[in-house]
């Protein structure tokens, strides 16, 4: 019975692993033979020592059975352990194979990295990027230009000289009056001419006044014919432009020439210390009136008569 249990255990293990099954078959055969031999020898000695009683023989047979069962259990445990070991070994071999593949891949990558490193060493070192230039400061906005002042209308002198002067009638009447002029009847003789040509009465309030470094005499309007030293005639068709002549109320003397603005208003050959009652206006002075300010645009021309 013990032999059969041992053989069954060996056959069971043989199904688990073909190689181990062959080994265990041989081992089972050896154990069976040994068990039979041991049992026979033990029975023989037992029979001789006990005088051949059946009870003694049965006791030895029972011991043999127990030993056979113990050996069978140990064989089964050993086979199971060997089977697990074989599975673990196979798993380890598979892991080792995978590690060898990974190692080969890493060696290949290391070679590629080494080649890239050698190539980088041969490349020239790139120059550092230039420092960024500071941003230019924003230019200040230009100040708004002042509004241009209205341009003064220029007097077309050429047109006036080429044609009959527009003030010629005034000069003719003026010269005719001076032929018969007397200081005693001065205001009486002057008023008709003043009214006919709507003349403005002026005086020079400051003959030495300057503006922007230039001598710019100041002129003012008055109402009294006995006070005015200049007469201003509106030039037709040219607003704020005037033809200016000297008043006949005053003789042309040194005071008039030096202090009354005559030398600034007219070009004249005056002999110092003399006084002239007669004169001829060859060309009236041209004035402009801008913002209540009288300005000499062009001096006139006088001829003094002794």
BELDAHU-V17800 format. One record per run of one state. SS is the DSSP state (helix for helix, strand for strand, loop for the rest). FROM is the first residue (numbers start at 1). TO is the last residue. If there is no record, write none. Layout:
SS|FROM|TO + SS|FROM|TO
This chain:
loop|1|1 + helix|2|16 + loop|17|17 + helix|18|50 + loop|51|53 + helix|54|122 + loop|123|156 + helix|157|162 + loop|163|167 + helix|168|179 + loop|180|182 + helix|183|196 + loop|197|199 + strand|200|206 + loop|207|209 + strand|210|211 + loop|212|213 + strand|214|215 + loop|216|217 + strand|218|222 + loop|223|229 + strand|230|234 + loop|235|240 + strand|241|246 + loop|247|251 + strand|252|252 + loop|253|253 + helix|254|259 + loop|260|261 + helix|262|265 + strand|266|267 + loop|268|275 + strand|276|276 + loop|277|277 + strand|278|283 + loop|284|284 + strand|285|290 + loop|291|292 + strand|293|298 + loop|299|299 + strand|300|305 + loop|306|306
